[in-house]
Amino acid sequence: MKHLILTSLFVFAFACTAFAQGNKVEAEIIKLEQQWVDALVKADAAALETLYSDSLTYTHSSGATDTKAIYIANLKAGKTKYESLIREEVKVRVYGNTALHTSKTNIKLISNGQPQAFAVKMLHVYVKEGKNWRMVAHQTTRLP
């Protein structure tokens, strides 16, 4: 009986620790997401260099796909100027060293001189690289 109680306490303590770690990671991912939005609106390439993994796959709502280098180069060249990204229905799910961030996002931007406003479903995949979380995948699907 004593062994059963100790095992139960251990399992409970482990579950509480895992839950607390999950909440900590969720908060960290939400903070990184805000840094990402701020970097896009400011066209801050240096911040994006830090937030993105070198292995980033960036899939636009058009279906076009960029690498980290191409995406940042296009942002620097001013091909797209983000005015705002407003997120709703934000969810973060953590699976060990991987975290998924999903949202519905309303985007206002200027692309090739043309103003655009549209809503997307957005998925970001983060992976722990060393001590830091980095975005390894971005994908958006345009909503009607």
C-alpha positions, 0 to 999 in steps of 0.5 A: 500500500505504501508503494502505491501511495508513493507511486501515485504521489510521484505520478501526480508530481510529474504531471504537475511539473509537466503542466507547469512546463507546458504553461511556461512554453505556451507563454514563451511561444505567445511572446515570440509570436508578438515579437514576430508580428512586431518584426513584420510590421517594422520590417525588422529583418534582424529580429526575423533572423533570430526568430526563424530557424535556418531551416524555415519553410514559409508557405504563403496563402497563395501557395508560394513557398520561401526559405528563410533567406528568400523571405527576409530578402523580399521583406528587405526589398519592400515587396511586402509591407505589413500594416497590421496582423490581428490574431483571434482564436489563438491556441498553443499546443506543446509536444516535447520540443515542438510547439504549434501555434494556430490562429485566425489572423486578419492581415493588412498589407501592401504587396507590390504597391497594392493594398490588401486586407484578408483573413487567414488560418495560420499555423506556426511550428516552433522547435527548441533549438538549443536553448531557444525556440525557433519558427521552422514552419509558417503556413497560411490558408486564406479564408473566404 
